[in-house]
Amino acid sequence: MQRESIVAIHGSNGIVGCGFAVTPRHILTCAHVFKAAFGLEEISQETLDKPVEITFPYLGSTPVKARVVYWKSDFHEIRQLPSNYQGWEEDIAGLELLETVPGIVPVQVKPYSDNLP
């Protein structure tokens, strides 16, 4: 993974999780990380409309804001997932930067099957 794609997601008590850039303006993270940024168990539309603060630690960036553009909340707490994870539980949030950050090198997203011999 390109270091210049890594994002730190901030909450009121510091960094609550991470994500990565998939385009120069779009970030993928987990829905539970977005919830942690606001210290909430459940997310309302009002919360989804609030921007979250992020930084690119390897770019030395100052905090910038991003908004949710895609949301698919987790159905179960991560600690409750079965060891034979079947893939039907989802936990993803797509964010869009509200400011330009120079130097972002997005990761290259490929289908899982591309990594199989």
Secondary structure, DSSP 8 states (H G I E B T S, - for coil): --GGGEEEEEETTEEEEEEEESSSSEEEE-HHHHHHHHT-SS--HHHHTS-EEEE-GGGT---EEEEEEEEE--SS-GGGS-TT--S----EEEEEESS--TT--------GGGG--
